[in-house]
Amino acid sequence: MKTLRFAAFAGLLLAATQAPAAVLTEDFEAPFPAWESGWLGTNSNLQNFYGIGGGRGNNPDGLWLDDGDGVFGSDTSEIVFNPVFGATLTGLALDVAGYVGIRLQIFDMSNSILLDQIVALTGGAFTDPGTYSSYSVNSANGISRFAFVPIAGSQVEGNTSIDNVVVSTGGQQVPEPATLALLGLGFAGMFLSKRRSKA
């Protein structure tokens, strides 16, 4: 009986499989505000400079970004991923059309900097397709956020467009909810069985 219980428990543990790898892309091509209900809009604080539910303004290809903190001027614009989602990320790539001096920084889940680079100013957000510079990183422990840091007091939001945001996810050991429930039942069954054998 013990062997049977052990085999059942081992089977439950094996059911906690690796999450399948996936590549998610947000190219902002769908009519606005469709992107807000997609993977990027629901897993980060990213907003449209024109407001929630707003249109694309004079940018036919990308998104004039905003971090939603209500502060403009010379502040850093930080786009923060939901921690559960960020922990699954193994790569991030994005295109940037900048009009003012900014640095792009990308951080892993331990707050270590994966990228710190001055953005090449392309001034290319007014056409479709636009003219963007591309940046990418890989990470062994997820990606927590990316940030645009102003240089010499420049205003990031309203002067910085992003496009073609691509993330790679998966490869982490993630038990599914059904598996967790089965594991709980397995533990309860083993506990009750042990109590009965002692009685």
C-alpha positions, -999 to +999 in steps of 0.1 A: +000+000+000+029+024+008+044+017-026+011+025-043+008+058-023+043+068-032+038+061-069+006+082-068+024+111-051+054+109-075+029+110-104+014+142-090+048+158-087+056+150-123+024+167-133+040+200-122+056+204-157+075+232-173+053+260-187+056+259-225+078+286-240+059+313-259+067+344-278+043+373-273+043+404-296+026+437-293+029+457-325+001+483-318-013+476-353-049+469-341-072+499-338-067+516-304-074+509-276-073+471-284-037+468-271-049+477-236-067+444-232-038+423-247-009+407-229+012+439-226-016+461-214-029+436-188+006+426-174+022+460-170+014+496-160+020+508-196-004+535-207-011+557-237+001+593-234-034+603-246-051+585-218-068+552-211-089+543-241-073+571-261-064+571-297-029+571-313-027+608-320-001+617-347+016+583-343+002+558-370+026+529-361+035+528-324+025+541-290+034+574-273+041+558-239+031+568-204+037+550-171+004+563-156+019+580-126+004+614-135+039+630-134+053+646-166+083+668-172+118+654-164+107+623-146+118+587-154+091+567-172+091+532-157+071+504-173+068+477-146+056+441-154+033+422-131+057+403-109+042+368-116+044+376-154+078+392-152+093+361-135+084+340-165+102+363-190+134+350-206+138+378-232+126+413-241+130+432-273+114+466-283+118+493-308+121+530-297+116+562-316+130+590-295+128+627-299+146+639-268+177+626-249+169+594-230+186+563-216+169+529-218+174+507-188+161+471-185+161+453-151+159+416-141+138+404-111+168+409-088+169+446-098+202+440-117+206+461-149+205+440-180+208+470-204+217+507-199+220+525-232+215+559-246+186+557-272+195+566-307+171+594-316+153+585-349+124+610-347+106+583-367+071+579-351+051+600-376+051+575-405+039+539-410+062+521-409+081+543-386+119+546-381+129+530-348+160+518-331+159+482-316+170+470-282+169+435-267+180+415-237+179+379-224+175+370-187+180+339-166+157+352-138+129+371-154+125+408-163+109+432-138+107+464-158+121+488-184+127+525-179+133+556-199+156+580-180+156+616-192+189+632-201+193+670-193+158+674-181+140+662-212+103+650-210+101+613-218+063+609-221+048+623-252+083+624-268+090+586-268+073+560-289+076+523-286+067+496-311+071+458-316+074+449-280+083+412-280+088+389-249+099+353-246+082+334-218+082+300-203+107+273-193+101+277-156+087+249-133+051+261-129+025+238-113-009+244-129-039+251-106-054+217-112-021+201-103-019+221-071-054+209-061-044+173-068-013+177-047-034+190-019-058+161-021-028+137-023-013+151+009-047+149+026-052+113+015-018+103+027-024+120+061-058+103+066-044+070+055-016+073+080-040+082+109-062+052+101-033+028+101-023+041+136-058+036+150 
